[in-house]
Amino acid sequence: MIGDLLNLIFPNLCISCNASLSRNERHLCLGCLIRLPETQHHLTKENSVEKTLWGRIPFERAFSFLYFNQKGTTQKLLHELKYKGNEELAHFLGEMYANKIRKTVEDHGINAIVAIPLHKMKMAKRGYNQSLAFANGMANQLPLENLSDYVSRKKYTDTQTKKSRIDRWDNVNSVFAIQNLQSFENKHILVVDDVITTGATIESCASEITKSVNCRISIASIAYAA
Ligand SMILES: [Zn+2]
């Protein structure tokens, strides 16, 4: 009742098209939900994320949920996550993706999950880590041990958008620290980031994990931007 009244005064709107949401819809209207630009990478070996990372780190599978399309729904979702602090949306996307990749996770024996951490300063500025909220949503739906607390970022790195790939590699090289190494041993860990572009951040974090402990790595992200 109060929820209905609130919705009348502050209607919930679709993040993508601004249509009013019905009671059963969350964040996106049904029309936008079914038109999400899903990559279906988890069903396709040798997909574009895997090709991006080949030869750089040992991994089993890599997949992104959505294609990044300029001015499209993915961009609006990422904007909402990044600038409007919509942690619940990140969690919602994680739960939704978990249910899509369930069989892939089972088939490959993936049994743990790690979100790429933010540096404390960036965390304070943004209020939350969208990769972690996405990973937490996945861990809610799948039998994955959440090891995210054991990975931290040692160095504060500047925004990477205007740097070349080599600069980026320097920038992220050995910025991650792993604690409680025994928790990672003999696991198959899904390393989760928000957006994969060059893959440098994933490469740095995943290589730090695999050089420290005997475990297998797969990779997932909310979006893939070629
Ligand atoms: Zn919509």
Boltz pocket constraint, residues with backbone or C-beta under 6 A from the ligand:
constraints:
  - pocket:
      binder: B
      contacts: [[A, 14], [A, 15], [A, 16], [A, 17], [A, 18], [A, 19], [A, 28], [A, 29], [A, 30], [A, 31], [A, 32], [A, 33]]
      max_distance: 6.0
